[in-house]
Amino acid sequence: MSIREAFVALEGYVDSSDPDVDIPNIIHMFQTAEGIRKAGHPDWMQLVGLIHDMGKIMYLWGNDEDGQNGTATGAQWALGGDTWVLGASIPNCTVFPEFNQLNPDMLDSRYNTEYGIYTPNCGLSSLKFAYGHDEYLYHMVQANNTTIPREGLAMIRFHSLYPWHTGGAYRHLMNDTDKEMLDWVLEFNKFDLYTKDREGIDLETVRSLWEYYEGLLEKYHLSGQLKW
């Protein structure tokens, strides 16, 4: 399946975990990409804006027992919502913190402390994260040998890691590279969060923009049939 074919599959998908948008995810992704483009950011960041939610294609796979039944309006377990670090205590700045104690890991002394299984300043690249569309897409684009720079990969992997980039958690696990990546993720999230509206882009506009973005997909080695 190509990126464009995946976009067709996402035309009717609405993220039920997102309180800010009730439009198809494909529109949101193009809104994000075009906002980044108009702001004059690098073309690789524009491409990240385009594909950052592409991991939600997972909604097509699975069944009711998996929590994903292959419909755009069905259960969406492990697709959207905020992510967090596994193997250490879940911070109170995570969405719905009142449910943290229901996680079995929080009753396990190996995982319920500040550092858990990690060491100080080990770096975010050493951590394990709750699975979702971010983590899936991060590994998917790398499996396809993309040349998107590490700043863009950080945007893909961490844009839903709100306890970190917005809540201030996990600073004790960060290294110097993570401090640099945090600035990039925060800049990206301005466009992810604040370009969600019904104005300016519709499915017809999306089709007219494809030539430009297909050039970026080719430039960063994400054109043609990809491994999903």
C-alpha positions in Angstrom: 0.0 0.0 0.0 1.2 3.5 -0.8 0.8 6.6 1.3 -1.8 7.9 -1.1 -3.7 4.6 -0.9 -3.6 4.8 2.9 -5.0 8.3 2.7 -8.0 7.0 0.7 -8.6 4.5 3.5 -8.5 7.3 6.1 -10.9 9.6 4.2 -13.8 8.6 6.5 -11.9 8.1 9.7 -12.5 10.5 12.6 -10.4 10.1 15.8 -12.9 9.5 18.6 -10.2 10.4 21.2 -9.6 13.9 19.9 -11.9 16.5 21.6 -10.9 19.3 19.1 -11.8 17.8 15.8 -14.8 16.0 14.3 -13.6 16.1 10.7 -12.0 13.2 8.8 -8.4 12.7 9.8 -7.1 13.2 6.2 -8.3 16.8 6.3 -6.6 17.5 9.6 -3.3 16.1 8.3 -3.4 18.3 5.2 -4.4 21.3 7.4 -1.3 20.6 9.5 1.0 20.2 6.6 -0.2 23.3 4.8 0.0 25.4 8.0 3.7 24.3 8.4 4.3 25.1 4.7 2.8 28.6 5.0 4.9 29.3 8.0 8.1 28.6 6.0 9.3 25.6 7.8 11.5 23.0 6.1 9.9 20.6 3.6 10.7 17.6 5.7 8.6 19.2 8.5 5.8 19.8 6.0 5.9 16.1 5.2 5.8 15.1 8.8 2.7 17.3 9.2 1.1 15.4 6.3 1.8 11.9 7.6 2.0 12.4 11.4 -1.4 10.7 12.1 -1.0 8.0 9.4 -0.5 5.4 12.0 -4.2 5.5 12.6 -4.5 3.3 9.5 -4.3 0.5 12.1 -8.0 0.9 12.6 -8.4 -1.3 9.5 -6.8 -4.3 11.2 -8.1 -6.4 14.1 -11.4 -7.4 15.6 -13.6 -6.7 18.5 -11.4 -8.7 20.9 -8.4 -6.5 19.8 -10.4 -3.4 20.5 -10.2 -2.4 16.8 -12.9 -3.8 14.6 -11.9 -2.4 11.2 -14.5 0.4 11.1 -14.0 4.1 11.3 -16.7 4.5 13.9 -15.9 1.4 15.9 -13.6 0.8 18.9 -10.3 2.5 18.6 -8.1 1.0 21.3 -4.4 1.9 21.2 -4.9 4.3 18.3 -5.3 7.8 19.7 -5.0 9.6 23.0 -2.0 10.6 25.0 1.0 8.3 25.4 3.3 7.7 28.3 6.5 5.9 29.3 6.3 2.2 30.3 8.4 0.8 33.0 8.2 3.7 35.4 5.5 5.4 37.4 2.8 7.1 35.4 2.8 10.9 36.1 -0.2 12.6 37.4 -0.1 15.0 34.4 -1.2 12.1 32.2 -4.8 12.4 31.0 -7.3 10.9 33.5 -4.7 10.3 36.2 -7.4 8.9 38.5 -7.1 5.7 36.5 -3.3 5.3 36.9 -3.6 2.9 39.8 -5.7 0.5 37.7 -2.6 -0.2 35.7 -1.1 -3.4 37.0 2.4 -1.9 36.6 1.6 0.6 39.3 1.4 -2.3 41.8 4.7 -3.7 40.7 7.8 -2.4 42.6 9.9 -2.8 39.5 7.8 -0.3 37.5 6.1 2.1 40.0 9.0 4.3 41.0 10.3 7.5 39.5 13.1 5.8 37.5 11.6 2.3 37.3 13.7 0.2 34.9 15.7 3.2 33.7 18.8 5.2 34.7 19.1 9.0 35.1 19.4 10.9 31.8 19.4 7.7 29.8 17.6 9.5 26.9 14.1 9.1 25.4 15.5 6.8 22.8 16.2 4.2 25.6 12.6 4.3 26.8 9.6 2.1 26.0 6.3 3.9 25.2 2.6 3.0 25.4 1.7 1.8 21.9 -0.4 3.9 19.6 -0.4 5.5 16.2 2.7 7.6 17.0 4.9 4.6 17.9 3.6 2.5 15.0 4.3 5.2 12.4 7.7 5.9 13.9 8.8 2.3 13.4 7.0 2.0 10.1 8.8 4.9 8.4 12.2 3.7 9.7 11.4 0.2 8.4 11.0 1.8 5.0 14.4 3.6 5.3 13.0 7.2 5.2 15.5 10.0 5.2 13.4 12.3 7.3 15.8 13.8 9.8 15.8 12.9 13.5 13.9 16.1 14.4 11.0 14.9 12.2 11.2 11.4 13.6 10.9 13.0 17.1 7.8 14.9 16.0 6.2 11.7 14.7 7.0 9.6 17.8 6.4 12.2 20.6 3.6 14.4 19.4 1.1 12.6 21.7 3.5 12.4 24.6 1.8 15.2 26.4 3.1 14.3 29.9 6.6 15.0 28.5 6.3 18.0 26.1 3.4 19.8 28.0 3.2 18.3 31.5 7.0 18.6 32.2 7.4 14.9 33.1 10.4 12.7 32.4 12.9 15.5 32.6 15.1 13.3 34.8 15.3 10.8 31.9 16.2 13.3 29.2 19.7 13.8 27.7 21.0 16.8 25.8 19.6 15.6 22.5 16.1 15.3 24.0 16.3 18.9 25.1 16.9 20.0 21.5 14.1 17.6 20.2 11.6 19.1 22.8 11.8 22.5 21.1 11.1 20.9 17.7 8.1 18.8 19.0 6.6 21.9 20.7 6.9 23.9 17.4 5.3 21.1 15.5 2.4 20.8 18.0 1.5 24.4 17.4 0.3 23.3 13.9 -1.1 19.9 15.0 -3.3 21.6 17.6 -4.2 24.9 16.1 -5.0 24.2 12.4 -8.1 22.1 13.2 -11.1 23.7 11.6 -13.5 23.3 8.8 -12.3 26.2 6.7 -9.8 26.3 3.9 -9.3 22.6 3.0 -11.8 20.0 1.8 -11.3 16.7 0.0 -11.3 18.5 -3.4 -8.4 20.7 -2.2 -6.6 17.7 -0.8 -6.6 16.1 -4.3 -5.2 19.3 -5.8 -2.3 19.3 -3.3 -1.1 15.8 -4.1 1.5 16.6 -6.7 3.5 18.8 -4.3 3.4 16.3 -1.5 4.1 13.3 -3.7 7.4 15.1 -4.6 8.2 15.2 -0.9 7.4 11.6 -0.4 9.8 10.7 -3.1 12.5 13.0 -1.8 12.3 11.4 1.7 12.0 7.8 0.4 8.4 7.2 1.3 6.9 6.9 -2.3 5.5 3.8 -4.0 4.5 0.6 -2.2 5.6 0.6 1.4 5.9 -2.0 4.2 3.2 -1.5 6.7 
